[in-house]
Amino acid sequence: MPVAVVFFDLDGVLVDSRPGITACINTVLSERSLATYDPQDLERIIGPPIQEAFATLLRERGGDLAWVPACIARYRELYATAAIDGGTALQPGIVELLDALAPRFVLAVATSKALRFAEPILSSLGIRDAFRTVTGPTPETDGETKSETLRRAIHATGHVDVRQSWMIGDRHHDVRAAIDNHVTPVGVTWGFGTERELREAGAQKIARNAPEVLACLGAAPAPS
């Protein structure tokens, strides 16, 4: 029988990954003799595919776009350690949210973070077992869009009733991916995107905290 699934983005939604990501990006830029950024200024490029992020930063810093593949390779080399060495933490209320949803929905992750990082992060934070599947770019699918990642996640999860399924995300990429795949998006404002960004992308349901996600999904009344 088709099942209702809640797909989660990873960075910004399930976890706060800012310390590890921003430190590694700045190291890569510094090694290329480019000016680094204030960590807060890098939050705008967290979430989309890493190719897009480095292309943006290299353009801004006057770097050569031909460096993008090498920058990504170096970033991933650094991030392999930083991701699970104090560089990532669970967002508030996530464990309680997953526990509340588990009786009613199948849970899955669809992330633009490379799968070889996503799986260890979820395991190190103790929530990997909450999800039936975790889907992220692999060497074979590197550079895919978020819509393509979510499409693969739907396929990997099994018999998904997309009409009764949801995508929880914090960036416009997540919202558009949901719409492209006929899944209902819920935009969350505790991550890296803004409510305006999410609404302009097409999100009609917005949650500002974990209990409001439950309300959006009809799993609990909105908090008073």
C-alpha positions as CSV (number, residue, x, y, z in Angstrom):
1,M,0.0,0.0,0.0
2,P,1.3,3.5,-0.7
3,V,2.5,5.3,2.4
4,A,2.5,8.9,3.5
5,V,6.1,10.2,3.9
6,V,7.6,13.2,5.6
7,F,10.9,14.1,3.8
8,F,13.3,16.3,5.7
9,D,16.1,18.5,4.5
10,L,19.2,18.2,6.6
11,D,21.2,21.4,6.9
12,G,19.3,24.0,8.8
13,V,16.2,21.8,9.4
14,L,17.4,18.8,11.3
15,V,20.8,20.1,12.2
16,D,22.7,23.3,12.7
17,S,25.7,22.7,10.6
18,R,27.0,26.3,10.4
19,P,30.2,26.0,12.4
20,G,31.7,23.1,10.3
21,I,30.5,24.4,6.9
22,T,31.6,28.0,7.3
23,A,35.0,27.1,8.8
24,C,35.7,24.7,5.9
25,I,34.6,27.1,3.2
26,N,36.8,29.9,4.6
27,T,39.8,27.6,4.8
28,V,39.3,26.7,1.1
29,L,39.1,30.4,0.1
30,S,42.1,31.3,2.2
31,E,44.2,28.5,0.6
32,R,43.3,30.1,-2.8
33,S,44.5,33.5,-1.5
34,L,40.9,34.8,-1.6
35,A,39.3,36.9,1.1
36,T,37.3,35.0,3.6
37,Y,33.8,35.8,4.9
38,D,32.2,36.5,8.2
39,P,30.5,33.2,9.1
40,Q,27.1,34.8,9.3
41,D,27.5,36.0,5.7
42,L,28.0,32.4,4.5
43,E,24.6,31.2,5.8
44,R,22.9,32.4,2.6
45,I,24.7,29.8,0.6
46,I,24.1,26.8,3.0
47,G,21.5,24.4,1.7
48,P,21.8,24.6,-2.1
49,P,24.1,22.2,-3.9
50,I,27.8,22.9,-3.1
51,Q,28.6,23.6,-6.8
52,E,26.2,26.6,-6.7
53,A,27.7,27.8,-3.5
54,F,31.3,27.8,-4.6
55,A,30.5,29.3,-8.0
56,T,28.8,32.2,-6.1
57,L,31.6,32.8,-3.7
58,L,34.3,32.6,-6.4
59,R,32.5,35.1,-8.5
60,E,32.2,37.5,-5.5
61,R,35.9,37.1,-4.6
62,G,37.2,37.3,-8.1
63,G,38.3,33.7,-8.3
64,D,38.4,31.5,-11.4
65,L,35.2,29.5,-11.9
66,A,37.4,26.7,-13.2
67,W,38.5,26.2,-9.6
68,V,35.0,25.0,-8.5
69,P,35.7,21.3,-8.7
70,A,39.0,21.6,-6.9
71,C,37.4,23.8,-4.2
72,I,34.7,21.2,-3.7
73,A,37.2,18.4,-3.4
74,R,39.2,20.3,-0.8
75,Y,36.1,21.3,1.1
76,R,34.9,17.8,1.3
77,E,38.3,16.6,2.5
78,L,38.2,19.1,5.3
79,Y,34.5,18.6,6.1
80,A,34.8,14.8,6.5
81,T,36.4,15.6,9.9
82,A,34.6,18.9,10.8
83,A,31.1,17.5,10.2
84,I,31.3,15.1,13.2
85,D,33.9,16.9,15.3
86,G,31.8,19.5,16.9
87,G,30.7,21.1,13.7
88,T,27.1,20.0,13.7
89,A,24.3,19.9,16.4
90,L,20.7,18.9,16.4
91,Q,18.2,21.7,16.0
92,P,15.9,22.3,19.1
93,G,12.9,20.0,19.3
94,I,13.9,17.7,16.5
95,V,13.9,14.5,18.5
96,E,10.5,15.2,19.9
97,L,9.2,16.1,16.4
98,L,10.5,12.8,14.9
99,D,9.0,10.9,17.8
100,A,5.6,12.6,17.3
101,L,5.5,11.9,13.6
102,A,6.8,8.3,13.6
103,P,3.4,6.7,14.5
104,R,1.7,8.4,11.5
105,F,4.3,8.8,8.8
106,V,7.3,7.1,7.2
107,L,10.2,9.5,7.7
108,A,13.0,10.1,5.2
109,V,15.8,12.6,4.4
110,A,16.4,14.3,1.1
111,T,19.5,16.5,1.3
112,S,21.9,18.3,-1.0
113,K,24.7,17.3,1.3
114,A,26.8,14.5,-0.1
115,L,25.5,11.2,1.2
116,R,28.9,10.2,2.6
117,F,28.6,13.1,5.0
118,A,24.8,12.9,5.7
119,E,24.8,9.4,7.0
120,P,27.6,9.8,9.5
121,I,26.1,13.1,10.8
122,L,22.7,11.5,11.4
123,S,24.3,8.5,13.1
124,S,26.6,10.6,15.3
125,L,23.6,12.6,16.5
126,G,21.6,9.5,17.3
127,I,18.7,10.0,14.8
128,R,19.7,7.9,11.8
129,D,17.3,5.1,12.8
130,A,14.3,7.4,12.7
131,F,14.5,7.4,8.9
132,R,13.7,4.7,6.4
133,T,15.9,6.2,3.8
134,V,18.5,8.9,3.5
135,T,19.1,10.3,0.0
136,G,21.9,12.8,-1.0
137,P,24.3,13.2,-3.9
138,T,26.6,10.3,-4.6
139,P,29.7,10.4,-6.9
140,E,27.3,9.2,-9.6
141,T,24.7,11.9,-9.0
142,D,27.0,14.8,-8.0
143,G,25.6,18.1,-9.2
144,E,22.0,17.1,-9.3
145,T,19.3,19.6,-8.4
146,K,17.2,19.3,-5.2
147,S,14.2,18.3,-7.3
148,E,16.3,15.4,-8.6
149,T,17.4,14.4,-5.1
150,L,13.9,14.4,-3.9
151,R,12.7,12.3,-6.9
152,R,15.4,9.7,-6.0
153,A,14.3,9.9,-2.3
154,I,10.7,9.1,-3.3
155,H,11.8,6.2,-5.4
156,A,14.2,4.9,-2.7
157,T,11.5,5.1,0.1
158,G,9.2,2.8,-1.7
159,H,5.4,3.0,-2.4
160,V,5.0,6.7,-1.6
161,D,1.6,8.4,-1.8
162,V,2.9,11.8,-2.9
163,R,-0.5,13.4,-2.4
164,Q,-0.3,12.7,1.3
165,S,3.4,13.4,1.7
166,W,5.4,16.4,2.8
167,M,8.8,18.1,2.3
168,I,10.1,20.0,5.3
169,G,12.7,22.5,4.2
170,D,14.3,25.9,4.9
171,R,15.3,27.1,1.4
172,H,13.5,27.9,-1.8
173,H,15.2,24.8,-3.4
174,D,13.3,22.6,-1.0
175,V,10.0,24.2,-1.7
176,R,10.5,24.0,-5.5
177,A,11.6,20.4,-5.2
178,A,8.5,19.5,-3.4
179,I,6.2,21.2,-5.9
180,D,8.1,19.6,-8.8
181,N,7.5,16.2,-7.3
182,H,3.8,16.8,-6.3
183,V,4.7,16.8,-2.6
184,T,3.4,19.4,-0.2
185,P,6.1,21.8,1.1
186,V,6.3,23.1,4.6
187,G,8.8,25.9,5.0
188,V,10.6,26.3,8.3
189,T,12.1,29.6,9.5
190,W,14.6,28.3,12.0
191,G,17.1,27.4,9.3
192,F,18.9,29.4,6.7
193,G,16.1,30.8,4.5
194,T,13.6,33.6,5.3
195,E,9.8,33.4,5.3
196,R,9.7,35.7,2.3
197,E,12.0,33.4,0.4
198,L,9.9,30.4,1.2
199,R,6.6,32.0,0.4
200,E,7.9,33.4,-2.9
201,A,9.0,29.9,-3.8
202,G,5.4,28.6,-3.3
203,A,5.2,27.5,0.3
204,Q,1.7,28.1,1.7
205,K,2.5,26.4,5.1
206,I,5.2,28.0,7.3
207,A,6.4,26.7,10.7
208,R,8.5,28.7,13.1
209,N,9.2,25.8,15.5
210,A,8.8,22.0,15.7
211,P,5.3,22.1,17.2
212,E,4.1,24.2,14.3
213,V,5.3,21.6,11.9
214,L,3.0,19.1,13.7
215,A,0.2,21.6,13.2
216,C,0.9,22.0,9.5
217,L,0.8,18.3,9.0
218,G,-2.4,17.9,11.0
219,A,-0.7,15.9,13.7
220,A,-1.4,18.3,16.6
221,P,-3.1,21.6,17.2
222,A,-1.1,24.7,16.8
223,P,0.4,25.9,20.1
224,S,-1.5,28.7,21.8
